[in-house]
């Protein structure tokens, strides 16, 4: 009976943590409404290498006043922000974003894999076979394994949250420094 309640608890925790890890912190950079480069007004006429202000909205980098999307994160791949921004400070912040986002992605993957492992251990328990006593319904070793995996997963996913927030703050800083460089020109 204890096994059923623990496996139900693990599965509800699994669903909760998967949903929570999908909702990441969101940093927004303030859009610039004026630009000194007239080519930034429309993405159809702007050359691809035009230096335009950038906007970070919903994990997507958009260019100029038209809001044309030029970068977004991929699957286990951060946005290639360092190749987009101009200026040393912007590039340093962009490199920090890329590193922190990569670390956060691997922590998310590790935590979710540990949660899946805990669910597999919880549902694989049938009856422990012992040499002298036959079948034993003592679920204690399985409960300890499930609790250890679920606890490790929770700790891993909790460590990921501030790293992910720091990554998006670094991305916002990179956009801010880029826009400041663009306004100087």
Helices and strands as residue ranges (DSSP letters): H 2-22, G 38-40, E 54-57, E 60-63, E 68-72, G 81-83, H 88-124, E 128-130, E 134-136, H 140-184
